[in-house]
């Protein structure tokens, strides 16, 4: 069982930055892919970014150039650096992991990000 714990959410003004962290209970070296999702009430969950064990990354078009996903294998953590935040980035952000197959089987509890003046 892999446990994921997100942190770093909060309230920020438009144009500001936040850094989300996802700590895993096992070495992230053993995890195939870790991703960040977000969800707003009334909308479908959206894949924001993911990073593979080979450090390949992908981003949703809506966040390209503003968000960066990175691994810190030494502390079993994945980060999402969010810059130039916009009100439409407001959502609950979830960390998720693919471990033994090509499905996001493990999820964190979510952390709230609110972008507002």
MOTAQUI-V377112 format. One line per field, one symbol per residue. ss: DSSP state (H for helix, E for strand, C for the rest). A space follows every 50 residues. Layout:
ss=???
This chain:
ss=CCCEEEECCEEECCCCCEEEEEEECCCHHHCCEEEEEEECCCCCCEEEEE EECCCCEEECCCCCCCEEEEEEHHHCEEEEEECCCCHHHCEEEEEEEECC CCCCCEECCCEEEEECC
